[in-house]
Amino acid sequence: MAKQRRLNKGQLRRVRANQKKRIEQAEVDAELDSLTASHGEFGIVVSRFGQQAIIADANEQLHRCHIRRTIESLVCGDEVIWHRLTEQNDNVSGVIEAVQPRRSLLSRPDYYDGVKPVAANIDQILIVSSVLPVFSSQIIDRYLVACEDIEITPIIILNKADLLATIAPAERDEIISALQRYEAIGYKVIQVSAKENIGMSALRQQLGGRVSIVVGQSGVGKSSLVNVLLPEVETQVNQVSEGSGLGQHTTTVATRYTLPEGGVLIDSPGIREFALWHLEPERVAWCFTDFRPYLGGCKFRDCKHQGDPGCAVEAAVEQGELAPERLANFHRIIESMAQQKPSRVVPRGDKS
């Protein structure tokens, strides 16, 4: 008969702590079952805080809810089924019972937790760049790769467009050429100025009836843009803060706001850029949509599109069918991925 292995003190403490946690959770579940109303309702997650979330009901009224432990993943924008409690407990007015299938999921790579979901059911991502402090097509291409990978429509926004007339002609021509290049590929481009209220009507029209999220580097005027689009943002922030009971902590998580003209804008302070180290180079090349007609025509299957014999992509550049700037940005992205990639392999995750 095998000798039974004894647990050390640390292991015993962890076992007892886990047992206590399971007992407490079972007691909470039992209490919620006794307080839950009989019928479920539709709701949308406005923001999540640990094991609780703020949801908007069918009338856009906010409710603080517990999350059933059977729910593995819940993020801003998720459509849920929830039950009201017959009486409030610590300002909690409901329980989220189930999550509806997602139409889309925005995630970001995390060095410790893999690929973390940030927001669900997004229709489009607003990629904000600007004339100043510097316009970078390489950064825009990085965002486009991320959008293509998760199959969410990108909209390119050039902010501070009023400053085009103030910069050197060569810089202005470079920016205009880049924007024309993106339009030729098939991407929507909108020039705006949040400060001068230029192009905002066109942007609002693009946002109407859609769920959008804003991304952009520091200094491009993303906050100014959000403030113009959401003149009542402080009121909505206060409502979410009061509902969550967490005050200013709401500014650190993805939060859903309704737009005055219709549509929804999700503000996520943590999404300033998308790392791409979790992607394979072949996937990055596929995410350059203008490369796709040529990717199957290279002589070698593992072609790097950088001096390889018989490269169809480089041949297309030489023949004027592809922009050399796009190929140069592709190589810069591949180089940066190798530098940013963690030393250990991090699996894709879906826990939140």
Secondary structure, DSSP 8 states (H G I E B T S, - for coil): --------HHHHHHHHHHHHHHHHHHHHHHHHHHHEEEEEEEEEEEEEETTEEEEE-TTS-EEEEEE-TT-----BT-EEEEEEEEEEETTEEEEEEEE---S-EEEEEETTTEEEEEEES--EEEEEEESSS---HHHHHHHHHHHHHHT-EEEEEEE-GGGGGGS-HHHHHHHHHHHHHHHHHT-EEEE-BTTTTBSHHHHHHHHTTSEEEEEE-TTS-HHHHHHHH-TTHHHHHHHHHHHHT-GGGGGGS-EEEE-TTSSEEEE-TT-S----TTS-HHHHHHHSGGGHHHHTTSSSTT--SSS-TT-HHHHHHHTTSS-HHHHHHHHHHHHHHHHHS-SS---B----
